């Protein structure tokens, strides 16, 4: 229903992180956008997908 993603098909949520408050969430988001954060997230998702028998689409 959102204009920016409505033509891309359906998505399946495979990873979620909860934060204590907005400040904590903003700090985590800022970290995940750094080089080390991207590497961390990619490795974490790769491990999760291999354990569940799914393949990565990137």
C-alpha positions in Angstrom: 0.0 0.0 0.0 3.0 2.3 0.3 3.9 4.1 -2.9 7.7 3.4 -2.6 7.3 -0.4 -2.3 3.9 -1.3 -3.9 5.4 -2.4 -7.2 8.1 -4.6 -5.7 5.9 -7.6 -4.7 5.4 -9.2 -1.4 8.0 -9.3 1.4 8.6 -11.8 4.2 10.0 -10.6 7.4 13.1 -12.7 8.3 14.9 -10.5 10.9 13.6 -8.2 13.6 15.3 -6.3 16.4 13.5 -4.7 19.3 15.0 -1.7 21.2 14.3 -0.2 24.6 13.5 3.3 23.4 13.9 5.6 20.3 17.4 6.7 21.2 18.6 3.1 21.4 16.9 2.3 18.1 18.6 5.3 16.4 22.0 4.4 17.7 21.5 0.8 16.5 20.4 1.9 13.1 23.4 4.3 12.8 25.7 1.3 13.6 24.1 -1.0 11.1 24.6 1.5 8.3 28.4 1.6 8.9 30.7 -0.8 7.2 31.1 -3.0 10.3 27.4 -3.0 10.9 26.6 -4.1 7.4 29.2 -6.9 7.7 27.6 -8.0 11.0 24.1 -8.0 9.6 25.1 -9.8 6.5 26.9 -12.6 8.5 24.0 -12.8 10.9 21.4 -13.2 8.1 23.6 -15.6 6.2 23.9 -17.8 9.3 20.2 -17.6 10.0 19.3 -18.5 6.4 21.7 -21.5 6.4 20.2 -22.8 9.6 16.6 -22.6 8.2 17.5 -24.0 4.8 16.7 -20.9 2.9 18.9 -19.1 0.3 20.0 -15.5 0.3 18.6 -13.3 -2.5 21.3 -10.7 -2.5 
